């Protein structure tokens, strides 16, 4: 029907799109992501979606998407070595790496933490995405994402336009191997001494290496902060004055 097709192709319907994999039982073909962008999508949220590559798709350089949220964590999954391919969703890092003008990027994916103690190629692709969007990124959510000192130095030396940042570590898990996303002391010190002074909102909760000295350094440098969350850190009452 020509009229229905015109409505379905209306760009206003594709500008903001949230796909909830919990309520969408079928696998999503990787080609769908390219089609979504072709419709003019600028804000895309993928929650617990299993994206499958039915061929050898390569994503073209993307200058449309401004907001990308990838949330692949689900504490109810029982991870197994045989399910690595199923839960690693290898397509999404390539998709993220194709973006070049992101203003907001949110990555939350605990699955690799249970499966591989080493930094994976997929994590490096997400890192590439952050760096190549560093000039436009305003909001960066890396909650429950592990970062090496080298990663921290690269990200926060490049991302100088940030207004909002979330680097909270994960809460403890009831079962299974530990999945540490705690930043080392050197990483925390580097952030406090080098985080852009444009920052206004910061969540550094559950990072035990963030203490009184780091708190004072951060507050002195970044005097535009209006919201600061440091639940579960080592900051004491001595810093509250």
Secondary structure, DSSP 4 states (H G I P E B T S, - for coil): -HHHHHHHT-HHHHSEEEEEGGG--SPEETHHHHHHHHTT--EEEEES--EE-SS---PPPBSS--EEEEE---TT----GGGHHHHH-HHHHHHHHTB-S-SEEEEE--HHHHH-SSPPHHHHHHHHHHHHTTTT--EEE-TT----HHHHHHHHHH--S-SEEE-PPPPPPSSSS----PPPHHHHHHHHHHS-TT--EEE-TT-TT-BHHHHHHHHHH-TT--EEE-TTSB--GGG--
